[in-house]
Amino acid sequence: MEKKTTNLIWIVLAIIFGIAGIIFFLLTEDMRLPMVTFDIWTIVNAIFFAMVILSLLLAFGKEKNKEYKGAEAGRMVLFGH
């Protein structure tokens, strides 16, 4: 139960970071100016993106590690390592 709650918290944080990034982009980009590839706000938006990716990895990455460790433990018992 605690694991599902922790995953849910990370998923909610990812959604919040994603929405905040979209709102921040819309508030900081002036559409009347010529388009540029990189400006100061690109770094801030990249930070929002990194926070979303990190929170999703924390939500879903732990499950795969536990499954892998369980498979490794089963193989070690089976082959006597």
KAKA-V210456 format. One record per residue. RES is the residue in three letters. PHI is phi in whole degrees, -180 to 180 (NA if undefined). PSI is psi in degrees with one decimal (999 if undefined). BURIAL is I if it has 16 or more other ideal C-beta (glycine too) atoms within 10 Angstrom, else O. Layout:
res = [RES:RES]
phi = [PHI:PHI]
psi = [PSI:PSI]
burial = [BURIAL:BURIAL]
//
This chain:
res = [MET:GLU:LYS:LYS:THR:THR:ASN:LEU:ILE:TRP:ILE:VAL:LEU:ALA:ILE:ILE:PHE:GLY:ILE:ALA:GLY:ILE:ILE:PHE:PHE:LEU:LEU:THR:GLU:ASP:MET:ARG:LEU:PRO:MET:VAL:THR:PHE:ASP:ILE:TRP:THR:ILE:VAL:ASN:ALA:ILE:PHE:PHE:ALA:MET:VAL:ILE:LEU:SER:LEU:LEU:LEU:ALA:PHE:GLY:LYS:GLU:LYS:ASN:LYS:GLU:TYR:LYS:GLY:ALA:GLU:ALA:GLY:ARG:MET:VAL:LEU:PHE:GLY:HIS]
phi = [NA:-66:-65:-65:-66:-64:-61:-64:-62:-66:-66:-62:-63:-63:-65:-62:-62:-64:-65:-63:-64:-64:-63:-62:-61:-66:-79:-99:-90:-96:-74:-79:-82:-62:-72:-122:-77:-141:-143:-62:-76:-63:-64:-65:-66:-66:-66:-59:-62:-63:-66:-65:-62:-63:-68:-70:-65:-69:-76:-111:-72:-69:-64:-67:-63:-67:-64:-66:-64:-66:-68:-63:-64:-66:-69:-65:-70:-65:-98:75:-89]
psi = [-40.1:-35.7:-42.7:-37.7:-42.3:-44.0:-41.4:-39.2:-45.2:-36.9:-43.6:-41.2:-39.0:-41.4:-43.9:-45.9:-40.1:-45.9:-40.5:-38.9:-42.1:-46.2:-43.4:-41.8:-46.6:-32.4:-27.6:-19.1:126.4:108.3:-11.3:-22.2:158.6:148.4:136.7:152.8:-37.1:129.0:-175.5:-31.5:-18.2:-38.6:-43.9:-42.1:-34.5:-34.8:-42.9:-43.5:-42.6:-37.7:-37.3:-47.6:-43.9:-43.7:-34.2:-37.4:-38.6:-30.1:-41.6:-16.1:-30.3:-33.4:-41.7:-38.6:-41.5:-39.4:-40.7:-43.4:-36.5:-39.0:-39.8:-42.8:-40.4:-38.1:-38.0:-37.4:-41.0:-43.3:2.2:28.3:999]
burial = [O:O:O:O:O:O:O:O:O:I:O:O:I:I:O:O:I:I:O:O:I:O:O:O:O:O:O:O:O:O:O:O:O:O:O:O:O:O:O:O:O:O:O:O:I:O:O:I:O:O:I:I:O:O:I:I:O:I:I:O:O:O:O:O:O:O:O:O:O:O:O:O:O:O:O:O:O:O:O:O:O]
//
